[in-house]
Amino acid sequence: MNRTWLHLREVTRRFWFLPALMVAAALLLAEGGITLEERHGVPQSLAFIYGGGEAGARSMLSAVASSSVAVAGTVFSITIAALSFAAGSMGPRLLDNFTRDRGNQVTLGTFIATFAFCVYSLRVVQGGEEVPFVPHYNVTLAVVLALGCIAVLVYFIFHVTASINMTHVLNLLRDDLNKTLKQATREGGEPPDGPVAPPERFWEGAETLRAPEGGYLQLVDTGRLLDRAEREDVAVRLLVRPGDYVFPETVVALGVPRLPEGVLDALSLGNQRLADQDAEHTLRQMAEVAARALSSGVNDPYTAVDVLDRFGDALCRLRGRTWPTGVYGRGGRPRLVHPVTDFAGLTDAMFRMVRQYGKANPAVMIRLLEVLTAAATCLTGEAERAALRRQADLTLADALPVTGNPADRADLERRFRKFGEVLSGYASPSRLSPEREEGRGEGGELRPAQG
């Protein structure tokens, strides 16, 4: 994806774009109905077409127009209330997910388009004996649009109720995360053969490029950079990656022996982070939901547990996938080097905030260790297991000092030991969760069935 397509896509996702298209389509439809009737009239065989006079047409179009714009105001109010709830309970950074929701846009666009259609049709309704004209086609379409508005209203009530459900939101974020991770990694257990990153001394004396303005790096057009680096026989090193905030006048790229033309054209800066090439963006949104749930004002540990479950889902899907090295070559030589997210950074983004905010909650820490254990059964790479081990060590080190109940401490240590057995290969699959099937005791302890 290049900058043009990125900007075009962001425009089409804005809250006003789809309603504006629907209003334009409604006006064109109204003009088409009027033109059709002026040129060809209404065949008598079309019995379902409105057959009333000028007064009835005015009343019908006025009623549909007034009711549709009134309900549009109600829909807008409900949307604002849902956004306020989402900002308070899930965080303001998730508001984009609601404003970009096509269901909300189609609902608002349907009512506004119906209003525009009726108002445009009203202007041609004429009475008297000289040149009377009634847009029979448009009046009939106005009735159809009114029925459609009723159906859309019923859908909207269901949709807005589901859209502010925490589980629904987390599932949407999980899907976005899995999509981003799939794009960021590739199938295969071993990294592909390719050029090796040059040593640091290779970049000594390189030409530098400074950012003319600040903003989040949203996109790196690697294909464009590779083409220009190969054409000019140079090597380029980026010092920032998608998701980083680029400060004005800071160095963002190095070039040996020089920089090719148009490096800035391959970098897209914006006011907010995007998930296309930023694997940590959705993770941070989910971690923020968990951190808010663990705050003293909300005190909702089950939401944090739900977030951890989605993290475990994402980690297990990485089985058999390889992370990029960030080194791209052409003609047997390295042409582009840029920093990339690795598995250790991914797990840090997943668990750091949850661990820091939930260390005093044994249920959350126990579930975090269980998620790490499940991920360890799926992932076999040395780097992956080292990152999981680090997260387990940090979790136990944070949780034990603030957990006073001996039973909770025993639960934490038991989960940690089970994680170590899985990581060492001493735990058989039949021993991973035998107690879970029987029941859970007080304090989160799993206990076998009696008798």
N, C-alpha and C positions, 0 to 999 in steps of 0.2 A: 504494500500500500504506500502511495506517495502522498505528499502534502495536499495536493489538490483533492484527491479522493477523500482524505481524512477530513478536510474542511467541509467538503460537500456532504459527507455523511453526518457530521456534527450539526450542520444546518437542518438536515432532514429530520433529525432527532428532537429538535426543539419543540416545545409545547405548542407553539402557535402554528407550526408548519402544516401539519395535517389538517387542522380545522380551516386554515386559509385555503388549502387545496379544495376541500369539500365545499366551501362557500363559492369559490370560483366555478366549480363544476355545477353547483346548483343554479348559478346565474346563467351559465351557458345552456343548461337544460331548460330553464324558463324561457330564454330567448328562442331556443329551438322549438318549443311547443307553440309559442305565439306565431312564429314564422310559418310553421307547418299548417296551422289552422287558417292563417291569412291566405295562404296560397291554395290550399286544397279543401278547406272546410272539414267538417266531421261527417264521415259516412254514416248513414242510418243503420248500417249493419252492426256498428259498434254500440250495442245497447248499454254496455257498462259505463260509457262515458257520461259525465255529468250533463244533464239536460235542462237545468234550470235557467232562470233569467239573470239579469244584471244584479238585482237586489240580493238574490240568494248567493251569487258568486262573491259579491262583496262581503257578505256576512260570513261565508265559509272561509274565505281567505283571511279575513280579519281575525276570526276566532282562532284559526290555526297559528297565525303569526304571533298573536298576543300570548297564547298559551305556551308556545314553544320557547319564546324568549323568557317567559317567566320561569319555566322549568330549567332553562339554561342557567339562570341565576341561582336556582337551588342546587343544581349540579356543581356549579362553581363553588358555592359555599361548602358543600359536602367535601369537595376536593381539598379546599383550604383547611377544613377541619381535620381531614385525614393526614395532610402534610404536617400540620401542627402536632398531631399525635405521634407521627413517625419521627419528627425532629426531636421531640421530648423523650421518647422511649428508646429509639434506635440510633439517634445521632443525626445532625444536619447533613452529613456527607452522603447519606442515603437518599436525600430528597431528589437527586437526579434520577434515581431509579423509578420514582413515582411520576415525575414530570415527563419522563421519556416513555412511560407506559402507553402503548398504543390503545389499550382499552379506554383509558381516560381521555385520550385525544379524540378517538372516534366518537365517544359519547358527547363530548362538548361540541365537536364539529357537526354532528347530526342535528342537534337542536339549532345551532346558529345557521347552518345551511338551510334548514326548513324555514326559519324566519326570513332569511334573505330571499329564498324562492318565492314565498308568499308576498312579500313586500314588492318585489320586482313584478310579479304578476298583477298586483292590484293597480299598478299605474296605467294599465291598458284597458281596464274594465270601463266601458262607456255605455251610457243609457241614452234614452231619447229616440226620436224617430229618424234623425239624420244619418248618423253613422254608428249605430249600436254595435258593440263588440263585446263578446264574453269569451274568455280563454277557457273553453270547455276542457281541453286537454290538461291545462295547468291546474284547474280546480280539482280534476280527478287525481292528478299526481299529488296535490296538496293533501288530499284525504289519505292517499297511500303513505305519504311521508309522516302524517300524524299517527297512523297506526304503527309505522316503523319507530317513531319516537317513543311510543308506549313500550314496545319490545326492548328498545335500547335502554330505557329507564329501568326496567326490571333487571336487565343484565348488569347495569351499572351498580345497582344496590348490592347485588351478589358480588360483583367484582371488587368494589371498594372495601367490602367487608373482608374478603379473602386477602386483599393486597396489604392490609395492615396486620394480618396474622403473622406472628413472629416466625412460626415454622415455615410458612409460605415464603417469607422474605429470605430466610436462611437457605431454603432450597434453591431459590433463584441465584443467590450469591454463590452457592456451591456449584451450580451449573456454569456460571461465569468463570469461576476459578478453575474447574476442570477443563473448560475450553481453552483458557489462557495457558494452562500448564501443558496441554496437548500440543499447542502451537509452539511453546517454548522448548519442548523436548522432542526427541525422535525415537522411533522404534529401534530396538537393538541394545544389547547389553554392553557393547564396547564402542568407544568413540570412533568416528570415522578417521581414516588416515588423512592427514592434511598437514599444512605447514605448522611449524612450531613458532610460538611467539618469540620475537627477537629479544635479546637481553636488554637490560636497562641502559647499558652504555651505548646501545645502538641509537637511542633517542637523544643522546647528548648533542647539543647544538642544533636540534631540530627547529624548523620554523613553527611558530606558535600562532594560534588563532584564538582571539578573545571574543566573548559573546557581546554583541552590541546592546542587548537588552536582557532582562530577566524573565523567568517563567519556568514552568515544569517542562522537562523534555518529554514530549508525548510520543514521538516517532523518530526512528532512525531508518532512512531509506538505504539499507546496506547495498542493494543492487546498484543504485546510482553511484554510491561512493566507490564501489569496486570497479565499475566501468571507468570512472574518471581516473582512479589511481592507476589502473592498468594502461589506459591510453597515454598518460603522462609519465609512466614508469616511475612511480613514487610509492611510498608506504605511508599510511595514515593511522594514527592512534587517537582514538577518542578517550577522553578522560571522564566522561559522564555517560550514564546509561538512562534509558527510559524510566521515568519516575523520579529522577533527581531534580532538585531545584537548581537551576542555573542562575548564578548571580551575575549582574552586569559587570563587564570588563574582567571577568575571570577567564583563565585559559581553559578551553574546551577541547582542543585538538592539537596534535603535533604532526608535522610532516617531514619526511626525510626523502630526498634532500630538500624538498620544498612541499608546500601544500598545493594540491590541485585546485583548480577553480571550482566554485560552486559548492564548497563544503557546507556552508550555512543553508543552502537550498535543500540539502538532504536531511536537515535537522528541523523538526517542527516543535516550536515552543508554544505553550498555552497557559491559561490561568488555572487549570486544574489537571489532575492526573487522569490518564485513561488506561484501561485494562488491556489494550491491544498487545503491547509489548512489555507492559509492566506487570510482571507476575506477582508482585507484592501488593499491588493496589487493592485488589479484592480481599486479600488476606487481612490487610489493615482495617478494612471496613468491618469484616467479621470479628476481628479482635476488639474493635471499638464497641461493637454490640455486646460482646462478652464482658468487657471492662465496665460498661455502664450497668449491666445487669448485676455485677458484683459490688457496685457502689452501695454505700450505706443507705442512700435515699431510695434505691430500688430493691435491693436485696432479693434478687431472683437467680439463685444458683443454677436452676434447671435450664435457663437459657444459655448460661455459660457451658453447661454440659452438652447441650445441643450443638453449640459452636464447635466444641472439641470433637464431637462425633463427625461433623462435616470435615474437620481437618484430617481425621483419621481416614475418611473416605478418599480424600484427595491424595494422601500419602500412599495408600494401597494401590491406587490407580497408576502410580509411577513405577510399578514393578516392571522390569524389563525395558525401561526407557533410559535414554542417555541425555545428559545435560550438555549444552554446547560449550565449546572452549572459548568462544569469542574471538577466534583467529580465523580469518578468511584469506584465501590465497587465489591467485591467478597466475598461470604460467610457471607453477612450481615455486613461487615466491610469495611470502606473506605480504598482502596488500592492505589489509584492514585489521586492526586490533581494537577491541572495545570491551569494557567490563560487562559481565553478565551475572545474573542471579544464579547461585549454585544451591545445592541441597541444604548446606549448612545455613546459608542466609534465609532460605525458605522456612526452615524450622524455627529459626530465631523470630522471624516475622509472625509465625503462627502462634508460638507459645509464650513469648516473652511477656506480653502484657497480661495474658491470662494468668501466668504464674505469679507475676508481681502483685496483681490485684486480688488473686484468689488464694494466696498462700495461707491465709488464716481460715480457709474453708476446706475442711478435710474431704468432703464429698467431691469437690471440684478437683483437688489434687489427686485423689484416688482415681478419678476418671481420666485425668491426664496421663497417669502412669499406665492405665489400661489401654489407652489409645496408643501410647508409645510401644507397648507390648504387641498390640495387634499389628502396628506398622512394621515392627521387627520381624514378624512372621512372614511378611510380604517382601521386604527389601533385603537383599543379600550383599549389596556392594559394601566394600570396606568404608568408603567415605560416608555413605548413607548411615551405616550402623554406628560409626563414630559420632556423627551428628546426633543420632537418637540417644546414644549413651550420654552425651553431654547434656541433653535436655533432661534425661532422667536424673542425672546427678544434681543438676541445678534444682529440679523440682523437689527432690528429697531434702536437699540442703536448705531450701527456703521454707518448706512445710514443717519439718520436725521441730525447729526451735519455737514455733508459735502454736503448736498443737499440744495442748495440755492433757487431754484425755488419753490414758494409756491404751485403751482399745483402738482409738483412732490412730495412735502412733504405730500400734501393731499392724493395723491394716495397711498403712503406708509402707512399712518395712516389708510386709508380705508381698505387696504388689511390686515393690522394687526388686525383691529377690526373684520373683517370677519373671520380671523383665530380664534380669541378668541370666537366668536359666535359658530363656529363649535366645538371647543374644549369643550365648555360648554354645547353643545347640544341644543342651542337656534336657530340654523340655520336649516331650513328644506331643504331637497334636492332640492326643486324647487327654493330656493333662493341662491344656491351656485354660479351659474354662469348665471343669467338671462341676464346680460348686454353683455356678450361675444357673444351672438347670434346676437346682433344688430349692433355692430360696435365698433371701438376703436377711441377715440378722440386723440388730440394732447397730447404729453407727456405721452402716454400710458394709458390715462384715458378711461375707458369704458363708452360709452354713449348710451342711448336708441335711437331707430329710430324715426325720426320726422314724424308727421302726423298720 
